[in-house]
Amino acid sequence: MRILHTMLRVVDLEKSLAFYTRVLGMKLLRRNDYPDGKFTLAFVGYTDEASGAVIELTHNWGVEKYELGNAFGHIAIAVEDAYAACNKIKELGGNVVREAGPMKHGSTVIAFVEDPDGYKIELIQKKG
């Protein structure tokens, strides 16, 4: 067994695709419209689906808002340099909600950004 993907419901698919591909540098792997069900699925990631886990962005047509709740935490992405990643994300219009720096009670350098729907993405600097 292995993890295939994490699904996130998004309000504006084009805005979300721009964030995940342009700001975070993922690739759009596939996108399918389902007119009978009134939804679109788009899969994004850094690798193909056969090689690693990806993110499924689900856009239900006509939905204008979702409640994120308090159970979901975040998606984590490894980066070479969290400080540089934050600077680049801000330059590209992304929202950094916790600047890069050592985690509380530890030494790992982390940062947090938010996607257009408010989902948190943790950037974890690779140790090296």
C-alpha positions as CSV (number, residue, x, y, z in Angstrom):
1,M,0.0,0.0,0.0
2,R,1.0,3.6,-0.5
3,I,-0.6,7.0,-0.3
4,L,-1.9,8.1,-3.7
5,H,-3.2,11.6,-3.2
6,T,-4.7,14.2,-0.8
7,M,-7.9,15.8,-1.9
8,L,-8.7,19.4,-1.3
9,R,-12.0,21.1,-2.3
10,V,-11.3,24.5,-3.9
11,V,-13.7,27.4,-4.8
12,D,-11.8,28.9,-7.8
13,L,-9.9,26.1,-9.7
14,E,-8.0,28.5,-11.9
15,K,-6.7,30.5,-8.9
16,S,-5.8,27.3,-7.1
17,L,-4.0,25.8,-10.2
18,A,-2.0,29.0,-10.5
19,F,-1.0,28.8,-6.9
20,Y,0.1,25.2,-6.9
21,T,1.8,25.4,-10.3
22,R,3.2,28.9,-10.6
23,V,3.8,29.7,-6.9
24,L,4.8,26.3,-5.6
25,G,6.2,24.9,-8.8
26,M,4.1,21.8,-9.1
27,K,3.0,20.4,-12.5
28,L,-0.6,19.9,-13.6
29,L,-0.7,16.2,-14.1
30,R,-4.3,15.8,-15.4
31,R,-7.6,17.6,-15.4
32,N,-11.0,16.1,-16.1
33,D,-14.5,17.7,-16.2
34,Y,-17.5,15.7,-15.1
35,P,-20.5,17.6,-16.5
36,D,-23.1,15.1,-15.2
37,G,-21.7,15.4,-11.7
38,K,-21.0,19.2,-12.0
39,F,-17.4,18.9,-10.8
40,T,-13.8,19.1,-12.1
41,L,-10.8,17.1,-10.8
42,A,-7.3,18.4,-11.3
43,F,-4.2,16.6,-10.0
44,V,-1.0,18.5,-9.3
45,G,2.4,17.3,-8.0
46,Y,6.1,17.3,-8.2
47,T,6.2,13.8,-9.7
48,D,3.9,11.6,-11.7
49,E,1.2,9.7,-9.9
50,A,2.9,6.4,-10.3
51,S,6.0,7.6,-8.5
52,G,4.7,9.6,-5.6
53,A,1.8,11.2,-3.8
54,V,0.0,14.1,-5.4
55,I,-2.8,16.6,-4.6
56,E,-6.2,16.3,-6.0
57,L,-8.0,19.6,-6.4
58,T,-11.8,19.1,-6.5
59,H,-13.9,22.0,-7.9
60,N,-17.6,21.5,-7.3
61,W,-19.3,23.8,-9.8
62,G,-21.4,26.5,-8.2
63,V,-19.9,26.2,-4.7
64,E,-18.7,29.6,-3.5
65,K,-17.4,28.8,0.0
66,Y,-16.2,25.9,2.1
67,E,-15.7,25.6,5.8
68,L,-12.2,24.3,6.5
69,G,-13.0,23.1,10.0
70,N,-10.4,22.5,12.6
71,A,-9.4,18.9,12.0
72,F,-7.2,19.3,8.9
73,G,-3.7,20.5,9.7
74,H,-1.5,21.1,6.7
75,I,0.4,19.6,3.7
76,A,4.2,19.5,4.1
77,I,6.7,20.2,1.4
78,A,10.5,19.8,1.6
79,V,12.5,22.8,0.4
80,E,16.3,23.4,0.1
81,D,16.1,26.8,1.7
82,A,12.9,27.9,3.6
83,Y,14.0,31.5,3.7
84,A,14.5,31.7,-0.1
85,A,11.3,29.8,-0.7
86,C,9.3,32.3,1.4
87,N,10.8,35.2,-0.5
88,K,10.0,33.6,-3.9
89,I,6.4,32.8,-2.8
90,K,5.9,36.4,-1.7
91,E,7.3,37.7,-5.0
92,L,4.9,35.5,-6.9
93,G,1.9,36.8,-4.8
94,G,1.7,33.9,-2.3
95,N,0.7,34.4,1.3
96,V,3.3,33.5,3.9
97,V,1.6,33.2,7.2
98,R,4.6,32.2,9.3
99,E,8.1,33.3,8.1
100,A,10.9,30.8,7.9
101,G,12.7,30.1,11.2
102,P,13.4,27.4,13.7
103,M,10.4,25.5,14.9
104,K,9.3,26.0,18.5
105,H,11.1,23.6,20.8
106,G,13.4,22.4,18.0
107,S,15.9,23.4,15.4
108,T,14.2,22.4,12.1
109,V,13.6,25.4,10.0
110,I,10.0,25.7,8.9
111,A,7.5,28.2,7.4
112,F,3.8,28.2,6.5
113,V,2.0,29.5,3.5
114,E,-1.7,29.5,2.6
115,D,-3.3,28.6,-0.7
116,P,-6.2,30.7,-2.1
117,D,-8.7,28.7,-0.1
118,G,-6.8,29.0,3.2
119,Y,-5.3,25.5,3.3
120,K,-1.9,25.6,5.1
121,I,1.3,24.3,3.5
122,E,4.3,23.8,5.7
123,L,7.7,24.3,4.1
124,I,10.4,22.2,5.9
125,Q,14.0,23.0,5.1
126,K,16.1,20.0,4.3
127,K,18.8,19.3,6.8
128,G,22.2,19.5,5.2
